[in-house]
């Protein structure tokens, strides 16, 4: 693949095209969360209490994967929507498969961390663990893949939501700092496990310029 057609290379047409497709996809995902919340309110179904994470309860284990799709009201969902779209766009732009695997790993690490360390009297829901996971993923991806634009995204988010980054620290507020902290850690791990493999210098097929035509 030539550098001009590399979607992972900042500034190329392929990069901006991948970014645009990812943004559209994330803008389609978030309304699904609003539909789920609207159904929960309209039907008075109590999705958050039945499918949320209940720490150290076997019945609450399924919340590890269901919890991120549920929220405690629309205000909670609104607060997660913009950073979810922003960060998710940059994570998804580098490949749908890596995005899916990374998201699942982040959900698992964040949810399991909450299940083990959270208060037994609490029920935890929300996509904020995934949001912090994407933040950690982009930061670590900038290191392991030597990608400066990933650092740029993290810096931008830090400027916009810097005060919310304190959510990884213990607090008396009714928020799951454990979900934020373990989500961040899950993102760091996902960036390493699912990092983009660079072609070997001796690989004759690493770019179009090395191919010999008959």
C-alpha positions in Angstrom: 0.0 0.0 0.0 1.4 3.4 -0.9 1.6 6.1 1.7 -1.1 8.2 0.0 -3.5 5.3 0.3 -2.8 4.5 3.9 -5.8 5.3 6.1 -3.5 5.2 9.2 -1.3 8.0 7.9 -2.4 11.4 9.0 -3.1 13.8 6.1 -3.8 11.3 3.4 -7.1 11.2 1.5 -7.6 7.7 2.7 -7.2 8.9 6.3 -9.8 11.6 6.0 -12.2 9.2 4.2 -11.9 6.7 6.9 -12.4 9.4 9.5 -15.6 10.5 7.8 -17.0 7.0 7.6 -16.2 6.4 11.2 -17.9 9.7 12.3 -21.1 8.7 10.4 -21.0 5.3 12.0 -20.6 6.7 15.5 -23.4 9.2 14.9 -25.6 6.2 14.1 -24.6 4.3 17.2 -25.4 6.9 19.8 -29.1 7.3 18.7 -29.5 3.6 19.4 -28.5 4.3 23.0 -31.2 7.0 23.1 -33.8 4.6 21.7 -32.9 2.1 24.5 -33.2 4.8 27.1 -36.5 6.0 25.7 -37.9 2.5 25.7 -36.8 2.0 29.3 -38.6 5.2 30.3 -41.7 4.6 28.2 -42.1 1.0 29.3 -40.9 1.6 32.8 -38.9 -1.5 32.2 -36.1 -0.8 34.7 -33.4 -2.0 32.3 -30.7 -0.4 34.4 -31.7 -2.3 37.5 -32.1 -5.7 35.8 -29.1 -5.5 33.4 -26.7 -3.3 35.2 -23.5 -4.4 36.9 -24.2 -5.5 40.5 -20.8 -5.9 42.2 -19.9 -9.3 43.6 -23.3 -10.7 42.6 -23.5 -13.6 40.1 -26.8 -12.1 38.9 -25.0 -8.9 38.0 -22.2 -10.4 35.9 -24.2 -10.0 32.6 -24.1 -6.2 33.3 -20.4 -6.3 32.3 -21.6 -6.3 28.6 -25.1 -4.9 29.0 -24.3 -2.0 31.3 -22.5 0.2 28.8 -25.7 0.4 26.7 -27.8 1.6 29.6 -28.0 4.9 31.5 -29.5 6.5 34.6 -31.7 8.9 32.6 -31.1 11.2 29.6 -28.8 13.6 31.5 -26.4 10.7 32.1 -26.6 9.7 28.4 -26.1 13.3 27.1 -22.9 13.6 29.2 -21.5 10.5 27.5 -22.7 11.1 24.0 -20.3 13.8 22.7 -17.1 12.3 24.0 -18.2 8.8 22.8 -18.7 10.1 19.3 -15.5 12.1 19.3 -13.2 9.4 20.7 -15.1 6.5 19.0 -14.6 8.1 15.6 -10.8 8.1 15.9 -10.7 4.6 17.3 -13.0 3.3 14.6 -11.2 5.1 11.8 -8.2 2.7 12.0 -10.3 -0.4 11.3 -13.7 -1.9 12.2 -12.2 -5.2 13.5 -9.7 -3.5 15.8 -12.5 -1.2 17.0 -14.8 -4.1 17.8 -12.1 -6.2 19.6 -10.8 -3.2 21.5 -14.3 -2.1 22.6 -15.1 -5.6 23.9 -11.8 -5.8 25.8 -12.5 -2.4 27.3 -16.0 -3.3 28.3 -14.8 -6.5 29.9 -11.9 -5.0 31.9 -14.0 -2.0 33.0 -17.0 -4.1 33.9 -15.1 -6.8 35.7 -13.2 -4.2 37.6 -16.4 -2.6 38.8 -17.9 -6.1 39.6 -14.9 -6.9 41.8 -14.2 -3.6 43.5 -17.6 -1.7 43.4 -20.0 -1.3 46.3 -22.3 -4.3 46.7 -25.2 -1.8 47.2 -24.7 -0.1 43.8 -25.9 -0.8 40.3 -23.6 0.5 37.7 -24.5 1.4 34.1 -23.3 3.8 31.5 -20.8 4.1 28.6 -18.3 6.3 30.5 -16.0 3.3 31.1 -15.8 2.8 27.4 -15.2 6.6 26.9 -12.2 6.4 29.3 -11.1 3.2 27.6 -11.0 5.0 24.2 -9.0 7.8 25.8 -6.4 5.3 27.2 -6.3 3.4 23.9 -5.6 6.5 21.8 -2.9 7.6 24.3 -1.1 4.3 24.3 -1.6 3.8 20.6 0.3 7.0 20.1 3.2 5.4 22.0 3.3 1.9 20.6 2.5 3.0 17.0 4.4 6.3 17.1 1.3 8.1 16.0 1.4 11.8 16.8 -2.2 12.5 15.7 -3.4 10.1 18.4 -1.7 12.3 21.0 -3.3 15.3 19.4 -6.8 13.8 19.9 -6.0 13.0 23.6 -4.8 16.6 24.1 -7.9 18.0 22.5 -10.2 15.9 24.7 -8.1 16.8 27.7 -8.7 20.5 26.9 -12.4 20.0 26.4 -13.1 17.5 29.2 -10.0 17.9 31.5 -12.1 18.2 34.6 -13.8 14.9 33.9 -10.5 13.0 33.7 -10.5 13.3 37.5 -13.2 10.7 37.4 -10.6 8.0 37.7 -9.9 9.0 41.3 -12.0 7.8 44.3 -14.8 10.2 45.2 -17.8 10.5 47.4 -19.9 11.5 44.3 -22.4 8.8 43.0 -20.3 7.9 40.0 -18.3 4.8 39.4 -14.7 5.9 39.5 -13.8 2.2 39.3 -15.5 1.9 35.9 -13.5 5.0 34.7 -10.2 3.7 36.1 -10.5 0.1 34.8 -11.9 1.4 31.5 -8.8 3.5 31.1 -6.6 0.5 32.0 -8.5 -1.6 29.5 -7.8 0.9 26.8 -4.1 0.9 27.5 -4.0 -2.9 27.2 -6.2 -2.9 24.1 -3.8 -0.5 22.3 -0.9 -2.9 22.9 -2.8 -6.2 22.2 -4.4 -4.9 19.0 -1.6 -2.7 17.8 -1.0 -2.3 14.1 1.8 -4.5 12.9 4.5 -2.7 11.0 5.8 -4.5 7.9 9.3 -5.9 8.2 12.0 -3.9 6.4 13.0 -7.0 4.4 9.4 -7.8 3.3 9.4 -7.3 -0.5 5.6 -6.8 -0.4 5.5 -4.0 2.2 4.6 -1.4 -0.4 3.6 -1.1 -4.1 6.9 0.5 -5.0 8.8 -2.7 -4.3 6.7 -4.9 -6.6 8.3 -6.0 -9.8 6.0 -6.2 -12.8 6.5 -8.8 -15.5 
